[in-house]
Amino acid sequence: MIIIDWLKLESRRLFLKKYLSKSTLLKKRNKKEDLRIKHERPHEVFYLHQVDDPYSHLCCQVLDQLNAAYNIKITPLVVGEPPESATPEVELLKKHSIDDASMIAPFYGLDFSTNKNKMSIEMIEKAQTILLSMNSDQFISMAKIVGEALWGNDIKALDEMVRSTTSMTKEKLVKKIENNNKKRKELGHYLGAVFAYEGECYWSIDRLPFLEKRLQDLNANKDNKILVLERNSSNNKTLVLSQTIEIDFFISARSPYSYLALKQLIQLKKRLPIKINYRPILPMVMRGMKINLEKGLYILSDCKRIANQKEISFGNIVDPLGKAVERCYSIFPYIKRLDKEEEFFDLFLTDVWAKGRHGYLDKTLKNIILKLGLSWDDAKKEVDTNYWRKEIENNRKRMYEIGKWGPPSFSVKNENGQVLINLWGQDRIWLIEEMMYLMKDKDK
């Protein structure tokens, strides 16, 4: 790469390092809070609700509890589908969301069930019309009921609720949704099931604890400091399995969530009988997909707070998109032959996501190889070859076969090769452990 490319990467590294720093975050928060107090505004939490989104149905079930626990004003906004630039595989996302929400709901004491992957536009618009006609208090008390009718295909119930609301033309409905979509963009997000508070967004129930912690730091809680929503877990039990779990880990060197997932899986492996098969895939952008600005910035900010919570170093970033990914993957066949995949990816991803090192440089790659106790003379023979591309493409195809489209994804199997569960996202690593507890109970 020429010097101008290096300078661009360095400029971006310095910008992101400052953008993601704790001091920058605190300055932003303090500024927002000062303005809120100056203008005598309440602690206003915007809630973005997409009626045909399973995660939104989970989130709306905790609104009354949030309202009761904190001195906040909840402002619900009924939004439409996310923009195409944020959802490259719409149909896969919809099916995945239904499966995922169904799996996690019981662990949070929430309800979600449906026997349908698709619903008619007519029913979606009825649900939107009902909720858009309500004030905030009515929305908080009725959103779950509307969602249950929609996901349960209860046309009669929706029609009855529509008749009790103020009539709304199709044009007015579309306009209201468009305006709320614009507001969503202004708030810095692109999905439904999002809580937005003073410059920061918190997606779904997975991020709700971060919002609660922030509100508690502002003394906005009414009573004690117990979180409204906490996940039930089995990890307080002793877990001893007679068999090893095998995980196909679809990982991307350009995915910060893959980096966070890798660190967590390495720790999990120290406690439990797990074998990980590393299945690198090309980043979505290198597969022709696009990511809009809101999504890109949100992902990095989100990864930073997760990393801080889990005490994982993150934020001194040199984007490995392009040449760095290709050179990393070109060495992978050599690394795989020597059974060093985990250590290799751990070092490479740490370099580009936490240590500010340029992943395409010979110096960076050589340093990694030497840390692994391997021969750079042997490894560099593989650099810039194209032998790796067939395997990476096969990994992509396999990932799509299990219904996932992006990293990090996981296919969890027993020792007989039987697939137990397919997951997407570092948020679901805890489900792998829960699956192992379930296996233990079945072994009794």
C-alpha positions as CSV (number, residue, x, y, z in Angstrom):
1,M,0.0,0.0,0.0
2,I,1.2,3.5,-0.8
3,I,2.0,6.1,1.9
4,I,-1.2,8.0,1.3
5,D,-3.2,4.9,2.2
6,W,-1.1,4.5,5.4
7,L,-1.8,8.1,6.3
8,K,-5.6,7.7,5.8
9,L,-5.6,4.7,8.1
10,E,-3.5,6.5,10.7
11,S,-5.8,9.6,10.5
12,R,-8.8,7.3,11.0
13,R,-7.1,5.5,13.8
14,L,-6.4,8.7,15.7
15,F,-9.9,9.9,15.2
16,L,-11.5,6.7,16.4
17,K,-9.2,6.4,19.4
18,K,-10.3,9.8,20.6
19,Y,-13.9,9.2,19.6
20,L,-14.1,6.0,21.6
21,S,-12.1,7.3,24.6
22,K,-13.6,7.4,28.1
23,S,-12.8,11.2,28.3
24,T,-14.7,11.9,25.1
25,L,-17.7,9.9,26.3
26,L,-17.8,11.7,29.6
27,K,-17.5,15.1,27.9
28,K,-20.5,14.3,25.6
29,R,-22.6,13.0,28.5
30,N,-21.8,16.0,30.7
31,K,-22.6,18.4,27.9
32,K,-25.9,16.7,27.2
33,E,-26.8,16.7,30.9
34,D,-25.9,20.4,31.3
35,L,-28.2,21.3,28.3
36,R,-31.0,19.1,29.7
37,I,-30.8,20.9,33.0
38,K,-30.5,24.3,31.4
39,H,-33.7,23.8,29.3
40,E,-35.5,22.1,32.2
41,R,-36.1,18.9,30.3
42,P,-37.0,15.6,31.9
43,H,-34.9,12.5,31.5
44,E,-36.5,11.6,28.2
45,V,-36.0,8.1,26.8
46,F,-37.1,7.6,23.2
47,Y,-38.2,4.1,22.4
48,L,-38.2,3.0,18.8
49,H,-40.8,0.3,18.2
50,Q,-41.1,-1.7,15.0
51,V,-44.4,-3.7,15.2
52,D,-43.2,-6.6,13.1
53,D,-39.8,-6.9,14.9
54,P,-39.6,-9.7,17.5
55,Y,-37.1,-7.7,19.6
56,S,-39.5,-4.8,19.8
57,H,-42.1,-7.1,21.1
58,L,-39.7,-8.1,23.9
59,C,-38.7,-4.5,24.7
60,C,-42.2,-3.2,25.0
61,Q,-42.9,-5.6,27.8
62,V,-40.5,-3.8,30.1
63,L,-41.6,-0.3,29.4
64,D,-44.0,-0.2,32.4
65,Q,-41.3,-1.5,34.7
66,L,-38.8,1.2,33.5
67,N,-41.5,3.8,33.9
68,A,-42.1,2.7,37.5
69,A,-38.4,2.4,38.4
70,Y,-37.0,5.6,37.0
71,N,-37.9,9.3,36.9
72,I,-38.1,9.3,33.1
73,K,-40.4,10.3,30.3
74,I,-40.7,7.5,27.8
75,T,-41.5,8.7,24.3
76,P,-42.4,5.9,22.0
77,L,-41.9,6.2,18.2
78,V,-43.4,3.7,15.9
79,V,-40.9,3.2,13.1
80,G,-40.8,1.2,9.9
81,E,-38.3,-1.3,8.6
82,P,-34.6,-0.4,8.7
83,P,-32.9,1.0,5.6
84,E,-31.5,-1.4,3.1
85,S,-28.0,-0.2,3.8
86,A,-28.3,-1.5,7.3
87,T,-29.9,-4.9,6.5
88,P,-28.2,-6.6,3.6
89,E,-30.0,-10.0,4.1
90,V,-33.6,-9.0,5.1
91,E,-35.2,-12.4,4.9
92,L,-32.5,-14.1,6.8
93,L,-32.6,-11.4,9.4
94,K,-36.4,-11.8,9.9
95,K,-36.2,-15.5,10.4
96,H,-33.1,-15.3,12.6
97,S,-34.8,-12.6,14.8
98,I,-37.9,-14.8,15.4
99,D,-35.8,-17.8,16.3
100,D,-33.5,-15.8,18.5
101,A,-36.2,-13.9,20.3
102,S,-38.1,-17.1,21.0
103,M,-34.9,-18.6,22.5
104,I,-33.9,-15.8,24.8
105,A,-37.4,-14.6,26.0
106,P,-37.7,-17.3,28.7
107,F,-34.4,-16.3,30.2
108,Y,-35.7,-12.8,30.8
109,G,-39.1,-13.8,32.0
110,L,-40.6,-12.4,28.8
111,D,-43.1,-13.8,26.3
112,F,-42.7,-14.3,22.6
113,S,-44.1,-17.0,20.4
114,T,-45.4,-17.2,16.8
115,N,-45.9,-19.8,14.1
116,K,-45.3,-17.4,11.3
117,N,-42.3,-15.9,9.6
118,K,-44.2,-13.4,7.6
119,M,-47.3,-11.2,8.2
120,S,-49.4,-9.2,5.8
121,I,-48.8,-5.5,5.2
122,E,-52.5,-5.0,6.1
123,M,-52.0,-6.4,9.6
124,I,-48.7,-4.5,10.1
125,E,-50.5,-1.2,9.1
126,K,-53.3,-2.0,11.5
127,A,-50.9,-2.5,14.4
128,Q,-49.1,0.7,13.4
129,T,-52.3,2.7,13.2
130,I,-53.4,1.5,16.7
131,L,-50.2,2.4,18.4
132,L,-49.7,5.7,16.5
133,S,-53.1,6.9,17.8
134,M,-52.1,6.4,21.4
135,N,-50.4,8.7,23.9
136,S,-47.3,7.5,25.7
137,D,-49.1,6.0,28.7
138,Q,-51.6,4.2,26.5
139,F,-48.7,2.9,24.3
140,I,-46.9,1.5,27.4
141,S,-49.9,-0.4,28.6
142,M,-51.1,-1.6,25.1
143,A,-48.0,-2.3,23.0
144,K,-47.7,-5.9,24.2
145,I,-51.4,-6.6,23.6
146,V,-51.2,-5.2,20.1
147,G,-48.0,-7.3,19.5
148,E,-49.6,-10.5,20.7
149,A,-52.6,-10.0,18.3
150,L,-50.2,-9.3,15.4
151,W,-47.8,-12.2,16.1
152,G,-50.8,-14.5,16.9
153,N,-52.5,-13.6,13.6
154,D,-55.5,-12.5,15.6
155,I,-57.2,-10.3,12.9
156,K,-60.4,-10.0,14.9
157,A,-58.6,-8.5,17.9
158,L,-56.7,-6.0,15.7
159,D,-59.9,-5.0,14.0
160,E,-61.6,-4.3,17.3
161,M,-58.7,-2.1,18.5
162,V,-58.7,-0.3,15.1
163,R,-62.4,0.5,15.5
164,S,-61.8,2.1,18.9
165,T,-59.0,4.4,17.6
166,T,-59.2,7.6,15.6
167,S,-59.3,6.9,11.9
168,M,-56.2,7.4,9.9
169,T,-55.7,7.5,6.1
170,K,-53.0,5.5,4.5
171,E,-51.2,8.7,3.5
172,K,-51.2,10.0,7.1
173,L,-49.9,6.6,8.3
174,V,-47.0,6.6,5.8
175,K,-46.1,10.2,6.7
176,K,-46.0,9.5,10.4
177,I,-43.8,6.5,9.9
178,E,-41.5,8.4,7.6
179,N,-41.2,11.2,10.2
180,N,-40.3,8.7,12.9
181,N,-37.8,7.0,10.7
182,K,-36.1,10.4,10.2
183,K,-36.1,10.9,14.0
184,R,-34.5,7.5,14.3
185,K,-31.7,8.5,12.0
186,E,-31.2,11.8,14.0
187,L,-31.0,9.7,17.2
188,G,-28.2,7.7,15.6
189,H,-29.8,4.3,14.8
190,Y,-31.4,2.3,12.1
191,L,-33.4,-0.5,13.8
192,G,-36.4,-1.0,16.0
193,A,-36.2,-2.1,19.6
194,V,-33.9,0.7,20.4
195,F,-33.8,3.0,23.5
196,A,-32.2,6.4,22.9
197,Y,-31.2,8.7,25.7
198,E,-29.2,11.9,25.3
199,G,-26.9,11.1,22.4
200,E,-26.6,7.3,22.9
201,C,-28.6,4.3,21.6
202,Y,-29.2,1.0,23.4
203,W,-30.4,-1.8,21.2
204,S,-32.9,-4.3,22.5
205,I,-32.9,-6.0,25.9
206,D,-29.3,-6.9,25.5
207,R,-28.2,-3.3,26.0
208,L,-30.9,-2.2,28.4
209,P,-28.6,-2.7,31.5
210,F,-26.2,-0.1,30.0
211,L,-29.1,2.5,29.9
212,E,-30.2,1.6,33.4
213,K,-26.7,2.0,34.7
214,R,-26.5,5.5,33.1
215,L,-29.8,6.5,34.6
216,Q,-28.7,5.3,38.0
217,D,-25.5,7.3,37.7
218,L,-27.7,10.3,37.1
219,N,-29.7,9.4,40.2
220,A,-32.8,9.1,38.1
221,N,-33.9,5.8,39.8
222,K,-36.8,6.1,42.2
223,D,-35.9,3.5,44.7
224,N,-33.1,0.9,44.9
225,K,-30.4,0.2,42.3
226,I,-31.6,-3.3,41.2
227,L,-31.9,-3.6,37.4
228,V,-35.4,-3.9,36.0
229,L,-34.2,-6.6,33.6
230,E,-31.7,-9.3,34.5
231,R,-31.2,-12.6,32.7
232,N,-31.7,-15.8,34.5
233,S,-28.5,-17.9,34.4
234,S,-27.5,-21.5,35.2
235,N,-23.8,-20.6,35.6
236,N,-24.0,-20.7,39.4
237,K,-24.2,-24.5,39.1
238,T,-21.3,-26.9,38.7
239,L,-21.1,-28.1,35.1
240,V,-19.3,-31.4,34.3
241,L,-20.0,-32.9,30.9
242,S,-18.9,-36.4,29.6
243,Q,-18.6,-35.1,26.1
244,T,-16.9,-32.3,24.2
245,I,-18.9,-29.6,22.5
246,E,-17.7,-28.6,19.0
247,I,-18.3,-25.1,17.7
248,D,-17.9,-23.9,14.1
249,F,-16.9,-20.3,14.6
250,F,-17.6,-18.1,11.5
251,I,-15.1,-15.3,12.2
252,S,-14.1,-12.2,10.3
253,A,-10.9,-10.3,10.9
254,R,-12.7,-7.1,10.1
255,S,-15.6,-7.7,12.6
256,P,-15.1,-6.1,16.0
257,Y,-17.8,-8.3,17.4
258,S,-15.8,-11.3,16.1
259,Y,-12.9,-10.0,18.2
260,L,-15.0,-9.7,21.3
261,A,-16.5,-13.1,20.7
262,L,-13.1,-14.7,20.3
263,K,-11.9,-13.3,23.6
264,Q,-14.9,-14.7,25.4
265,L,-14.7,-18.1,23.7
266,I,-11.1,-18.5,24.7
267,Q,-12.1,-17.9,28.3
268,L,-15.1,-20.2,28.0
269,K,-12.8,-22.9,26.7
270,K,-10.7,-22.7,29.9
271,R,-13.7,-23.8,31.9
272,L,-15.6,-26.1,29.7
273,P,-14.9,-29.0,27.3
274,I,-15.1,-27.1,24.0
275,K,-13.4,-27.6,20.6
276,I,-13.5,-24.6,18.3
277,N,-13.2,-24.9,14.5
278,Y,-12.3,-21.6,13.0
279,R,-14.1,-20.7,9.8
280,P,-12.9,-17.4,8.5
281,I,-15.1,-15.5,6.1
282,L,-14.8,-12.3,4.1
283,P,-16.2,-9.2,5.7
284,M,-19.6,-8.2,4.5
285,V,-18.3,-5.1,2.8
286,M,-15.8,-7.2,0.8
287,R,-18.7,-9.3,-0.3
288,G,-20.4,-6.3,-1.9
289,M,-22.6,-5.3,1.0
290,K,-22.9,-1.8,2.4
291,I,-23.0,-0.4,5.9
292,N,-24.4,3.1,6.5
293,L,-22.8,5.7,8.7
294,E,-25.2,5.3,11.6
295,K,-24.6,1.5,11.7
296,G,-20.8,1.9,11.5
297,L,-20.5,4.4,14.3
298,Y,-23.0,2.6,16.5
299,I,-21.2,-0.7,16.1
300,L,-17.9,0.7,17.2
301,S,-19.4,2.6,20.2
302,D,-21.4,-0.5,21.2
303,C,-18.2,-2.7,21.0
304,K,-16.4,-0.2,23.2
305,R,-18.9,-0.3,26.0
306,I,-19.1,-4.2,25.8
307,A,-15.3,-4.3,25.8
308,N,-15.1,-2.0,28.9
309,Q,-17.7,-4.2,30.7
310,K,-15.8,-7.4,29.9
311,E,-12.4,-5.8,30.5
312,I,-11.2,-6.4,26.9
313,S,-8.8,-4.0,25.4
314,F,-10.5,-2.2,22.4
315,G,-10.4,1.2,20.6
316,N,-7.0,1.7,19.1
317,I,-8.1,0.6,15.7
318,V,-6.5,0.3,12.3
319,D,-9.3,-0.9,10.0
320,P,-8.1,-4.1,8.3
321,L,-10.6,-3.9,5.5
322,G,-9.1,-5.0,2.2
323,K,-5.4,-5.8,2.0
324,A,-4.9,-6.6,5.7
325,V,-7.8,-9.1,5.7
326,E,-6.5,-10.7,2.5
327,R,-2.9,-11.0,3.8
328,C,-4.2,-12.4,7.1
329,Y,-6.3,-15.0,5.3
330,S,-3.5,-15.9,2.9
331,I,-1.4,-17.1,5.9
332,F,-4.3,-19.0,7.4
333,P,-3.8,-22.3,5.5
334,Y,-0.2,-22.4,6.8
335,I,-1.4,-21.6,10.4
336,K,-4.1,-24.2,10.1
337,R,-1.7,-27.0,9.2
338,L,0.2,-26.2,12.4
339,D,-3.0,-26.1,14.6
340,K,-2.4,-22.4,15.6
341,E,-5.6,-20.9,14.4
342,E,-6.9,-19.6,17.7
343,E,-3.6,-18.1,18.8
344,F,-3.1,-16.5,15.3
345,F,-6.5,-14.9,15.2
346,D,-6.2,-13.7,18.8
347,L,-2.9,-11.9,18.0
348,F,-4.1,-10.5,14.7
349,L,-7.4,-9.2,15.9
350,T,-5.9,-7.8,19.1
351,D,-3.3,-5.9,16.9
352,V,-5.9,-4.3,14.6
353,W,-8.7,-3.7,17.1
354,A,-6.7,-2.8,20.3
355,K,-3.1,-2.0,19.6
356,G,-3.3,0.2,16.5
357,R,-1.1,-1.9,14.3
358,H,-1.5,-2.1,10.5
359,G,-2.5,-5.6,9.7
360,Y,-1.2,-5.5,6.1
361,L,2.4,-4.7,7.0
362,D,5.0,-7.5,6.9
363,K,6.3,-6.2,10.2
364,T,3.0,-6.9,11.9
365,L,2.5,-10.3,10.3
366,K,6.1,-11.3,11.0
367,N,5.8,-10.3,14.7
368,I,2.7,-12.5,15.0
369,I,4.3,-15.5,13.4
370,L,7.4,-15.2,15.6
371,K,5.2,-14.9,18.7
372,L,3.6,-18.2,17.7
373,G,7.0,-19.7,17.6
374,L,6.8,-20.3,13.9
375,S,9.1,-19.6,10.9
376,W,8.5,-16.3,9.1
377,D,10.5,-17.6,6.1
378,D,7.9,-20.4,5.8
379,A,4.9,-18.2,6.5
380,K,5.8,-15.4,4.1
381,K,5.7,-17.9,1.2
382,E,2.0,-18.0,1.6
383,V,1.5,-14.2,1.9
384,D,-0.4,-12.7,-1.1
385,T,-1.3,-16.1,-2.6
386,N,-4.9,-16.9,-3.5
387,Y,-5.1,-20.5,-2.3
388,W,-7.2,-19.5,0.7
389,R,-10.1,-18.1,-1.3
390,K,-11.8,-21.4,-2.0
391,E,-11.9,-22.4,1.7
392,I,-13.2,-18.9,2.7
393,E,-15.9,-19.1,0.1
394,N,-16.9,-22.6,1.3
395,N,-17.1,-21.2,4.8
396,R,-19.5,-18.4,3.6
397,K,-21.7,-21.0,1.9
398,R,-21.8,-23.1,5.1
399,M,-22.7,-20.0,7.1
400,Y,-25.7,-19.3,4.9
401,E,-26.7,-23.0,5.1
402,I,-27.2,-22.5,8.9
403,G,-29.3,-19.4,8.2
404,K,-26.7,-16.7,9.1
405,W,-25.1,-14.1,6.9
406,G,-22.5,-12.3,8.9
407,P,-19.9,-12.8,11.7
408,P,-19.6,-13.8,14.3
409,S,-21.9,-16.9,13.9
410,F,-21.7,-20.2,15.6
411,S,-22.9,-23.7,14.8
412,V,-22.8,-25.8,18.0
413,K,-22.6,-29.5,17.7
414,N,-22.3,-32.5,20.0
415,E,-19.5,-35.1,19.7
416,N,-21.5,-37.0,17.1
417,G,-21.6,-34.0,14.8
418,Q,-25.3,-33.4,15.5
419,V,-26.2,-29.6,15.4
420,L,-27.6,-28.5,18.7
421,I,-28.0,-24.8,18.0
422,N,-27.0,-22.1,15.5
423,L,-26.4,-18.7,16.8
424,W,-25.3,-15.2,15.6
425,G,-23.5,-12.5,17.6
426,Q,-21.2,-12.3,20.6
427,D,-24.3,-11.5,22.6
428,R,-25.3,-15.2,22.4
429,I,-22.2,-16.9,23.7
430,W,-24.0,-17.3,27.0
431,L,-26.6,-19.5,25.2
432,I,-23.8,-21.9,24.3
433,E,-23.2,-22.4,28.0
434,E,-26.9,-22.8,28.7
435,M,-27.1,-25.4,26.0
436,M,-24.4,-27.3,27.8
437,Y,-26.3,-27.2,31.1
438,L,-29.3,-28.6,29.2
439,M,-27.2,-31.4,27.9
440,K,-26.0,-32.2,31.4
441,D,-29.6,-32.4,32.7
442,K,-30.4,-34.8,29.8
443,D,-27.4,-37.0,30.8
444,K,-28.8,-37.6,34.3
